[in-house]
Amino acid sequence: MLELARFYSEDMPKPEDTVEEFLSFRALYSELKLDLITDAVLPFLIANDMDRA
């Protein structure tokens, strides 16, 4: 997850925020039991109003 935090450091300067967002999305993804392929993730985020900070 540290690599993920570094990649998004300009958008989310605090690494713990990036990790928190990732864990939150992963929990939601698991709870909804979705089978999203990579191309479907962005439309999913937009449809669920998760594309804005």
N, C-alpha and C positions, 0 to 999 in steps of 0.2 A: 504494500500500500504506500510505502514511502516513495516509490517511483511515480505512482499516480499523483501524490501530493506535489512532487517536484514538477510534473508535467503541467499541472494546473496552478502553479504558484502565482502567475500573473492575475488569474481570475479570483483565486482564494489564497491570499498571502499567508494565512495561518494553516499549517499542515493539518492541525487537528480538525479544522473545519472541513477540509477535503475528505478526511477519513470519516468524519461524522456523516457527511452527505452520502458517501459510498455505502456505509453500513445501513443508513436509513433506506436507501434505494434497494439494497440487497434484501433487507427485511420485508419491504413492500413486495418486491418481486417474488419472494418465497411465499408470502402470505396469500398472494393472488394466484399462486401456482401457474404462472405464465410460462409459455415456451417461446420467448422472443429470440429471433435470430438477430444478428448484428444490425441489419438494415431496418428492423422494426423498433429498435430502442428509441430513436429520436421521435418518430411519430407517437410512440407510447408516452414519452415525456411531455410532448406538446399537448396531446389529448387529455392528459391529466394535470395540465397547468403546472408542470414541473420544469419548464424551460426558462424560468426567470428567477433571478436571485432575490 
